[in-house]
């Protein structure tokens, strides 16, 4: 198996693990996976806008 095939296999496995975890969290919270994903990304965006992890400087 070549490097690209291994990388793609690992990427698919990682995506499946994330999807399963989101599914479990959504079931516990009584939401859909898409509602949970939107909520998580919204919270992340708000936090980044308030206090960015990568500081921008004017050159």
Secondary structure, DSSP 8 states (H G I E B T S, - for coil): --HHHHHHHHHHHHHHHHHHHHHHHHHHHT--HHHHHHHHHHHHHHHHHHS-SS-----
